[in-house]
Amino acid sequence: MSDPPTTVTRLLGQVRAGTPSAFDELLPILYGELKERAQGQRRRWQGDDTLNTTALIHEAYLKLAAADDPDWESRAHFLAVASRAMRQVLIDYARIKRAEKRGGDRMPVTLDEMRLAPGPDLSADRAEALLALEDAMTRLSERDERQSRIVECRFFGGMTIRDTAAALGLSPATVKRGWTMAQAWLYRDMQQALNS
């Protein structure tokens, strides 16, 4: 039997070639890595039990499975795309939570609080903060697509500097600089949005 990196590369090639069963074989091999990323997201956002780690992975899987023309080139590239899918699932979930709980006297929540604060539910405040982050990410993407992709991999995907560099075809030093600049830009942008 071939080792997992070779197997993943082979299966990704089969997915690109249009072999439907290859994608189904890929998930069990990468499930552990996807679970780590989803657990990181759950720790950050503290969603309620309707969006647990397994649900986040499965929702992201459905998004990936629905891709019209998957062109995943490597394990790192696939994980970067999975990070984007998890981001989309979380944003959709936050929008639903916002729609359910409009109004009230909510206080703004900072990115650090979203990362560190314990709690069993995706509160209305955290849902609003996640949507504010999504708006800031949209503006960052318009300003600098590469920095936006770095944030997506690092923050939403929980990827390391090295994994992000491999996924985006950049040097680790470029990713480090981009990550630092993007964090500063997002912080300023979100503060300006809160104050306006």
C-alpha positions in Angstrom: 0.0 0.0 0.0 1.3 3.5 -0.8 1.9 6.1 1.9 -0.7 8.7 2.5 1.0 11.6 0.7 1.4 9.5 -2.4 -2.2 8.3 -2.0 -3.5 11.8 -1.6 -1.6 13.0 -4.7 -3.0 10.0 -6.7 -6.6 10.6 -5.5 -6.4 14.3 -6.3 -5.2 13.5 -9.8 -8.2 11.2 -10.2 -10.6 13.8 -8.9 -9.2 16.3 -11.5 -9.7 13.6 -14.1 -13.3 13.2 -13.1 -13.3 9.9 -11.2 -16.2 10.4 -8.8 -15.2 7.7 -6.3 -11.8 9.3 -5.8 -13.2 12.2 -3.7 -15.0 9.7 -1.5 -11.7 7.9 -0.9 -9.9 11.2 -0.1 -12.1 12.2 2.8 -11.2 9.3 5.2 -7.5 9.9 4.6 -7.6 13.7 5.3 -10.4 13.5 7.9 -7.9 13.8 10.8 -6.4 17.0 9.5 -9.9 18.4 8.6 -11.0 17.5 12.2 -8.1 19.4 13.7 -9.0 22.5 11.7 -12.7 22.2 12.5 -11.9 21.8 16.2 -9.8 25.0 16.0 -12.8 26.8 14.5 -15.1 25.4 17.2 -12.7 26.7 19.9 -12.7 30.1 18.2 -16.4 30.5 17.6 -17.9 28.3 20.3 -21.0 27.5 18.2 -23.8 25.5 19.7 -24.3 21.8 19.3 -26.1 22.2 16.0 -22.8 23.1 14.4 -20.3 20.8 16.2 -17.0 19.7 14.8 -18.4 16.8 12.8 -21.2 19.0 11.4 -18.6 21.6 10.3 -16.5 19.0 8.6 -19.5 17.5 6.9 -20.9 20.8 5.7 -17.5 21.7 4.3 -17.3 18.3 2.7 -20.6 18.9 1.0 -19.4 22.2 -0.4 -16.2 20.6 -1.7 -18.1 17.7 -3.2 -20.4 20.1 -5.1 -17.4 21.8 -6.8 -18.0 21.9 -10.5 -14.4 21.6 -11.6 -12.1 20.7 -8.7 -8.5 21.5 -9.6 -6.8 20.7 -6.3 -3.1 20.3 -7.0 -1.8 19.0 -3.7 -2.7 18.1 -0.1 -1.9 21.7 1.0 -4.0 23.2 -1.8 -6.9 20.9 -0.9 -6.7 21.9 2.8 -6.6 25.6 1.8 -9.8 25.1 -0.2 -11.3 23.2 2.7 -10.4 26.1 5.0 -12.4 28.4 2.6 -15.3 26.0 2.7 -15.3 26.0 6.6 -15.2 29.8 6.5 -18.2 29.9 4.3 -20.1 27.4 6.5 -19.3 29.5 9.6 -20.4 32.7 7.9 -23.6 31.1 6.7 -24.3 29.9 10.2 -23.5 33.3 11.7 -26.0 34.9 9.3 -28.7 32.5 10.4 -28.0 33.2 14.0 -28.1 37.0 13.3 -31.5 36.6 11.6 -32.8 34.6 14.6 -31.6 37.1 17.1 -31.8 40.6 15.6 -31.9 43.5 18.0 -30.9 43.8 21.6 -28.1 45.7 23.5 -25.1 43.8 22.3 -21.5 44.9 23.0 -18.9 44.6 20.3 -16.5 41.6 20.5 -12.9 41.9 19.5 -11.0 39.2 17.5 -9.0 38.3 20.6 -12.2 37.8 22.6 -13.6 35.6 19.8 -10.5 33.4 20.0 -10.2 33.1 23.7 -13.6 33.5 25.3 -15.2 30.3 26.6 -18.9 29.6 26.1 -21.3 27.0 24.9 -23.1 29.1 22.3 -22.4 31.2 19.2 -23.8 34.2 20.9 -25.4 37.0 18.9 -22.4 39.2 19.7 -20.0 36.6 18.3 -22.2 36.0 15.3 -22.1 39.8 14.6 -18.3 39.8 15.2 -17.9 37.0 12.7 -19.9 38.8 10.1 -17.9 42.0 10.8 -14.8 39.9 10.2 -16.3 38.6 6.9 -17.0 42.1 5.8 -13.4 43.2 6.6 -12.1 40.1 4.8 -14.1 41.1 1.7 -12.5 44.6 1.8 -9.1 43.0 2.4 -9.6 40.8 -0.6 -10.4 43.8 -2.8 -7.2 45.5 -1.5 -4.9 42.5 -1.4 -6.1 39.0 -2.5 -2.9 37.3 -1.3 -3.2 38.7 2.2 -6.9 37.6 2.3 -5.9 34.0 1.2 -3.2 34.0 3.9 -5.8 35.0 6.6 -8.2 32.4 5.3 -5.6 29.6 5.6 -4.1 30.8 8.9 -7.2 32.0 10.8 -10.0 30.0 9.4 -8.1 26.9 8.4 -5.7 26.8 11.3 -2.8 26.1 8.9 0.8 26.7 9.9 3.0 29.2 8.1 4.7 26.4 6.3 1.4 24.8 5.2 0.0 28.1 4.1 3.2 28.8 2.1 2.9 25.4 0.4 -0.9 25.9 -0.3 -0.4 29.3 -1.8 2.9 28.8 -3.6 4.7 31.4 -1.5 7.8 31.5 0.7 7.3 31.1 4.5 8.8 34.6 4.9 6.3 36.1 2.5 3.4 34.4 4.4 4.8 35.7 7.7 4.9 39.2 6.4 1.5 38.9 4.8 0.0 37.5 8.0 1.4 40.3 10.1 0.2 43.0 7.7 -3.2 41.4 7.2 -3.8 41.1 10.9 -3.0 44.8 11.5 -5.1 45.9 8.5 -8.1 43.8 9.7 -7.8 45.2 13.2 -7.8 48.8 12.0 -10.6 48.1 9.5 -12.8 46.5 12.0 -12.2 49.3 14.6 -13.1 51.9 12.0 -16.3 50.0 11.1 -17.2 49.7 14.8 -16.6 53.4 15.3 -18.6 54.6 12.3 
